[in-house]
Amino acid sequence: MRVWALAQALKSHGYAVEVAGSDPLLSVPAAFGSAVVVRCDQRAVCGGELWFTFPGGGAIAAADDAHMADVVVAVKGKLAAQADG
């Protein structure tokens, strides 16, 4: 499952990660504000390919190894933006 791969990538960067048992999503607790939540679902506009998204459908990147670093950067950016207020 791609959510587990993302969780491991984020953990390797020192982040605490919680993976949902029944949904394809994970959350990264934030020091300030709400946790950052990421889903992994099929994206119709990409032919049903799996993509990581933020709640509300904000697409991050394809859920493959080639784009994993992009997703980690996006999550880090969202956490940093919350910390900046």
Secondary structure as the mmCIF struct_conf table of DSSP 4:
data_model
#
loop_
_struct_conf.conf_type_id
_struct_conf.id
_struct_conf.beg_label_comp_id
_struct_conf.beg_label_asym_id
_struct_conf.beg_label_seq_id
_struct_conf.end_label_comp_id
_struct_conf.end_label_asym_id
_struct_conf.end_label_seq_id
HELX_RH_AL_P HELX_RH_AL_P1 ARG A 2 SER A 12
TURN_TY1_P TURN_TY1_P1 HIS A 13 GLY A 14
STRN STRN1 GLU A 18 VAL A 19
BEND BEND1 GLY A 21 PRO A 24
STRN STRN2 LEU A 25 VAL A 28
BEND BEND2 ALA A 31 SER A 34
HELX_LH_PP_P HELX_LH_PP_P1 ALA A 35 ALA A 35
STRN STRN3 VAL A 36 ARG A 43
HELX_RH_3T_P HELX_RH_3T_P1 ALA A 44 CYS A 46
TURN_TY1_P TURN_TY1_P2 GLY A 47 GLY A 48
STRN STRN4 GLU A 49 PHE A 54
TURN_TY1_P TURN_TY1_P3 PRO A 55 GLY A 57
STRN STRN5 GLY A 58 ALA A 62
BEND BEND3 ALA A 63 ASP A 64
HELX_RH_3T_P HELX_RH_3T_P2 ASP A 65 HIS A 67
HELX_RH_AL_P HELX_RH_AL_P2 MET A 68 ALA A 83
TURN_TY1_P TURN_TY1_P4 ASP A 84 ASP A 84
#
